[in-house]
Amino acid sequence: MAGEEVAVVAEIPVPLLGEKMDPDTALQQVLRKSLAYGGVVRGLHAAVKVIEKHAAQLCVLAEDCDQQDIKKLVTALCADHKCNLLTVPAAKTLGEWVGLCKIDSEGKARKVVGCSCAVIKDFGEITEALYVLREHLKSQGIDFEIPEPSS
């Protein structure tokens, strides 16, 4: 009994009823939900494979990526394969959102590994956060349709 480990999931900020959810919180919730359903691939190599198979629903790219070639490659692939592209300011933030970290007993992320690129290939459940994300993308002029849930 003493050797058992308890898995603690980092808390995702959830807005109160009637409050408007900001796009970053919505993206974080969508990534977590997709991760739970096995629908997120992390890293450049895996992301490129999913984009080229036309299986990508949404690509998330870190703006502070240290190699400009990665940004050019992912941007060009997304444009070529008509995949929606969204950027986040920091690779460490994206790494935390896609689970590349350890969660301590207080629910805080520790030892966060940066992630330059992540791709969602399955959203899992259709949630309010996904609709907020769709509205944010539409406000940027990106046509983003939520796929029908697979039965």
Secondary structure, DSSP 8 states (H G I E B T S, - for coil): -TT-------------TT----HHHHHHHHHHHHHHTT-EEESHHHHHHHHHTT--SEEEEETT-S-HHHHHHHHHHHHHTT-EEEEES-HHHHHHHTT-SEE-TTS-EES----SEEEES---S--HHHHHHHHHHHHTT----------
